[in-house]
Amino acid sequence: MNTATQRIHQSALRIFAEEGGTSIPVSELAREAGLSRGTIYNNLDNPSDLFSSVCDAVALEFRQTMAEACTGMTDPAEKLSAAIRLCVRRVHDDPHWGRFIARYAMMEPRLGNFWSEMPAAELRRGLAAGRFRFHRDQVASITATAGGATFGAMSLVLDGRRTWRQAGSDTAEIILRGIGIDLAEASEITQRELNPLPHIFVFDTN
């Protein structure tokens, strides 16, 4: 992705996050990106596909950066906690990304499907190892609960009602306790220091 295309996608992300909708007039996009209309057309095969392209890029970046951030973690409880807390922290570090996710995750499966992937795999692994206690057929319900709670925590941060540390740790602790981790250990796991999610694609919009 060349520099102009990156600027176009960054600008589109900001506009979608702040204004909603799934389409942007080319003139508005050009103004936000500081580019000419001709440059927009030259760098987008089809401007009407921009929302879908942004969703794909955000989803791919999130999966890859989360996998990178959790490299070296072997405890499924720690990985579940990290998934929740890092997502909430990213909202603080990059509010446009957070608003985009909060606005569209419920209507766009590409943005929410992460919870049925790595977290679900860690739940099954922890259950098989005796680390967690729940019924095997509850995995989908637990991941849906964790995803919904995380999106709610993101909104608390975006609205300024909780810090990312408070919202992320509280949410992760509640989920861990719900799957059988005792209070003291859940609290310890969710207070561990984490590096923020790396930015490996185009969406460092600050």
N, C-alpha and C positions, 0 to 999 in steps of 0.2 A: 504494500500500500504506500503510494508516494505521499509527499508532504501535503500537497493540495487535498488529496482524498482524505488524509487524516484530519485536516482542518475542517473539511466538510462534515465528517462523521462526528467530530467533537462538537461542532456547532449544532448539528442536528440533535445530538443527545441533550444538550442544554435546552434547546427549544422544546423538544418533546417533554422533558422533565418539568419545565416551568409552565408550559401552556397546554399540555395534553394533546389529544388528537393523534392521528397516524399519518398525516401528510403535512407538508410545509410548502408554501409558495416558494418558487425558486428565487424570487426577488428578496424575500425575507431571509432565506438561507444564505444568499450571497452577501447580504448586509451583515449578518451575524458573523460570517466567516471572514469578512474583509476581502472577498474575491469577486470577480466579475461574473455575470450570468454565463458568459461564454465558458469560463473556467469550470463552473459548476457542470454544465452540459458535457464538457470535454472529459470530465473525470467521473461521471456517473453514467452507466449504461442506460439506466431508466430511473429518473428521480422519484417515480411513484413507488419504487421498491426500497426506498431509503429506510423506512421504518423497519422493514424486515431485515435489512442488512445490519442496522444498528443492533437489533435484538440478537442476531446471530453472533456478532462480535462481542457483545457484552456477555452472553452466555458462555462463549468459548473462553474468553478471558477469565471469567469467574472460576470455571472448572480448572483451568490450567494453573492459575495462581493459587487456588486453594490446595491443589495437589502439591505444588511446590512448597507452600507454607507448612504442610503437614508431613513433609519428608522427614523421616527419622522418628516419628511418633509411632509407637507400637501398641499403646493402650487404646482400645476402642473408646473408652470413656473420655480420654484426653482429646481424641480426634473429633468426637461429637461436640465437646465443649469448644474446641478451636473453631469448628465450622460455624457455630453460632456466634461466638465472640468476634471472630474476624469479619464476618459479614456486618455486624453492628458497627465495628470500628471503621470499616470502609465508608460507612455513611458519614461519620465524623470527618474522615480524611477527604472525602470526595462527595459533598452534598448533592451535586447534580446526578451522580451515579445512584445515590441513595433514593433520590426522588423518582428517578426513572424506574428503578426496581419496585419501589413502593407503589407507583402508579399503575404499572403494567404487569406485574408478576402474576396477579390473579387471573388476568385475561389472556396472557400469552404463555403457553406451556413451556416454551423454550427457556423462559426466565425462572420458572419454578421447579423444573424437573430435576434440578440438582439434588433435591432432598430425597428423591427416590433412587439415587445412585450411591454416592459415597456414604452418606449417613445410613442408608438402608443396609449397605454391605457391612458397615461397622456394627450395626445393631445385631445382625445375624451372627457375625463373628463373636461378639461379646456374649450372646446368648449361648452359642455352642460351647464356649469356653467356661461357662458358669459365672461370667463377670456380671451379667445382667439377669434380671428376673422379670419375665413377662411371658405371655402366651405367644407361641411362634406365629400365629396368624394375626398378631397385632402390629406387625412391623409397619404396614402401610398407614395405619392409624397414628402410630407414634411419629413417623416422618411427617405426616400431614400436620400433626400438632406442633412439632418442632419448627417446621417451616412457617406456619401461621404465627407462632409465638415470636419467631425471629423477625418477621415482617412488622409485627406489632412493636417490638423493641426498637426497630429502625425508625418507626414513626415517632416514638417517644423522643429519640435523639433529634430527629429533624424538627420537631416542635419545641425543642429546648426544655422538655420536662424532666429528662434524665441525661446524665452524661453517658458516653459510650461505655465507659468502664462499668457503671452501675447497671445499665440496661443489659449489656452483654453478659455480665457475670450472673446477675439475677436470673435471667432467662435460661442460661446454661445449667445453673444449679437446679432449677425447678425440673428441667427435663431429666437430668441425671438422677435426681431423687425419685422421679416417677418410674424409672426403669431399674431401680433397686440399689443405687449407690447411697450409702448412708450420709447423713448430713455433714459430718466432719470432713469426710473424704471429698464429697461433692464440692464443699466450700473451698477446700485446698486446691482441687483441680482447676476450679474456675477463677482462681486468683493468680494462677501462674502467668508470668510475663510472656507475651507473644509479640513477635515482630509483625508489623502491618502487612497486609497483602501486597505483594510486589505489583507494579504496573508493567506488564510485558507487551501490551498492545497500544492502543491509541487513546485510551480514555482517562488519562490524567488531565482533568479539566480544570483544576484550580488555577 
